């Protein structure tokens, strides 16, 4: 499901929408969820609820409101699949003027059998949230070891970009991957940082059903 469109009737410096999404013929509920989730990722103000519920409705809204040269790119990709779990990467990029656009990524962990999204609390053992955050902090520390900006001035970097937990996770091949928004734990030049906790650090934290078979 891929298309690219400029605003109808526009001749120059036209607003544009690009969509590269996925459809699941055997799972209409997941197809609809992906469409809805991508549409919701276009809302730049967290305190304002979008008035549209689908990409088609967003498109109609966008042509009414977008200024010249504005652009939106929406994309869905298969990240990993194991057993009944399908993991998707949903991403958006919006340019609304200024020095650069605004990227965002959201992971979607879908249980095909239960027909529902698995939130982080669904895959952790009860009461193991703090231990998960500790494991994530260790992954962050490893990430900093290869971060040149941090190495140049660790104290200053830690003040400006302190560690914070996130529940934007993916059940990936080698561990749980956690994605951060731009500016969350690093400057814009670092993009959207990604931390991975290996599965061998998650024994007793992650429910056995979500650990890879040995």
ABEGO torsion letter per residue (X at the ends): XBBBBBBBGBABGBBBBBBBBBBBAABAAAAAAAAAAAAAAABABAABBBABABAAAAAAAAAAABBBGBBBBBBBBBABBBEABBBBBBBBBBBAEEABBBBBBBBBBBBAAAGBBBBAAAABBBGAAAAAAAAAAAAAAAAAAABAAAAABAAAAAAABBBBBBABBBBBAAEBBBBBBBGAABBAAAEBBBBBBBAAAABGABBAAABBBX
